């Protein structure tokens, strides 16, 4: 079975540019999570969805960040405009309500110069 | 906030030694779930185990074992006969109280297995 798929795996962009990260959850999972991991702050939950509906976006750092889930098999995290402090590894994870186990994608390493 | 504490920032052992990673959690829930994840140098986060609070039986999976002690709010992870491939950062987490599907994460323990 395919796991969580994220693209791109690496993204290097200049400050001020728009960045879009993509995620395909495990088929059948009804929860999707976006995390950010940095050395300074560790693993932070940014937002999560249930059945494509955003439930809690309190972790989104500021208005420059937005996330969508137009259908059960696709989600995006957008940063516009990007800043050097956004450099991090961004993970997408999905889970099935009954188990609470979150399965993570390989992550997108974002570098903003 | 109800925390998950992994007091060991880094542990270094020689291959074939046994090693235990500690996890202590805070909770006011009577029912809760605990998790361990592994993050190898390649960077992905790998789910290892979920434990329900109402099941205090210890779990063994090959060289891995988990000791759940409700009385001390601990969920420790032991690797027996460690191998270099076990080198990774290991995270403990619990299902949060206020946000149904949010995991509360420990800071992680970096495990280094020397050949």
Interface residues (C-beta under 8 A of the other chain):
Chain A: X31 X33 X42 X43 X45 X48 X50 X55 X56 X89 X91 X93 X95 X97 X99 X100 X101 X102 X103 X104 X105 X106 X107 X109
Chain B: X33 X35 X37 X43 X44 X45 X46 X47 X50 X91 X95 X99 X101 X102 X103 X105 X107 X108
